[in-house]
Amino acid sequence: MKEKDNKELEELTADMPKKKLPVWSKIVIGVVIALLAILGIAYGVFSYNYGKIYVKDNDNEKAQEEYFDEDTGIENLKAIDPDKIHLDSADSVMQSKDVINILVCGEEAIGGGRGRTDSIMIATVNRKDGALRLTSIMRDTYVQIPGFSDNKINAAYHNGGMKTLIKTIHKNFGVDVDGYVLVNFDSFQQVIEALGGVDIKLAEDEVEYLNKTNYISEKSNRTLHVGVNHMNGNQALGYARIRYVQKDGQYGDFARTLRHRTVMSAIYKKLMDKSALELIAMVPKLMPLVKTNIDKADLVNYLYQGVEVRSRNSKLETLNVPVEGAYKITRVRSMSVILPDPLDKNVKAMQKFIFGSALEKEDNKGANISVGQ
């Protein structure tokens, strides 16, 4: 009886038209499936490469013997006894759930061992202001280094590793970071190569200097010209290291940090020009070139937040610290240093720039510097 009923049902429905999905539905389903496949592949590639870049925080990171630079050509600078320089800490440390701060550093490790941080920057994603910001801290800035003698800030990493540098920024400027990214000279060049090079505009004196010195280590790359140059990794590294040629009226470490921001802006622009598929394809090349202490879940979240803010406002804002009118260039021991004086002006400017409307408190009365007292 059951078989007869089934047969009758088949006969009744045989001539009925089959309901088909509209074309637009098929397209949407296809797009969704493709996107899910792309996201799955991207996350798989990301997870595989993450293990190559993660560095677990180590509270007992081995300290190295501290040393002080032996700068030349500084005889005309006024010498100050380091025992007569008194640096106070920033009395309020800023944090906000709406602000993500990542410390980005370039290590100059010549001759092996842990080197110094030739480049020190804080990359900020401010979700409340919808802004992407980049703060450069000049490597010659004279600061307190917890557990060590007062010195240039670039000595903090050499002396005690990234945790000491993070503590130094916390103590002197009242800014906490959510993690760090570290590259060295070799990996920096490889990052530029993976991006396909960057475009940077050069002045005549910069061209002359780069084409005649070993800042560009490969002689075959000393072919730069006045105007916009499409630089490879070796050329971009040489450009970023220049300090003895002025740029936009800036000299010394001021000119160098300005070039650091110029290179970072060029990298950012190159990333902006890439499609999502191109960026995914670059992940295996870029990730192994850096080191970070940010765990996987947070890293994914920070990248997502950065992309979300970028979609609303792609402008990259920059700041240099110490700020204009709040520093002195002087001589301490055998070093040419930049004293952040008055320190509180630098702290307020830095915190206001980074946190913007998320800044709840601007009173940093404890951040002071005094000399000769």
Secondary structure, 3 states (H helix, E strand, C coil): CHHHHHHHHHHHHCCCCCCCCCHHHHHHHHHHHHHHHHHHHHHHHHHHHHHHHECCCCCCCCCCCCCCCCCCCCCCCCEECHHHEEECCCCCCECCCCEEEEEEEEEECCCCCCCEEEEEEEEEEECCCCEEEEEEECCCEEECCCCCCCEECCHHHHHHCHHHHHHHHHHHHCECCCCEEEEEHHHHHHHHHHHCCEEEEECHHHHHHHHHCCCCCCHHHCCCCCEEEEECHHHHHHHHHCCCCCECCECHHHHHHHHHHHHHHHHHHHHHCCCHHHHHHHHHHHHHHCEECCCHHHHHHHHHHHHHHHHHCCCEEEEEECCCCCCEEEEECCEEEEECCCHHHHHHHHHHHHHHHHCCCCCCCCCCEEECC
